[in-house]
């Protein structure tokens, strides 16, 4: 690793420590707009285990999302957003 890259890494670690302690404000903040997973599942009129199977996640993961312990991200979040907007298309795609 080059000295410049190493020093940048050390600076980043120091900044992260200060942000964590509340001594420094982050330069960017990502605000998560929570997806109401339970409401989306209810649109499909299926159980937790059926919905988890449909979208390819474990029942435990789905329960964590529904109870707010975890937040969906990546492809799962994208699929949930599409399902929220148009459940019929998602059903058609998943059962085609």
Secondary structure, DSSP 4 states (H G I P E B T S, - for coil): --HHHHHHHHHHHHHHHHHHHTSS--S--PPP----HHHHHHHHT--HHHHHHHHT--HHHHHHHHTTSS---HHHHHHHHHHHH-HHHHHHHHT-
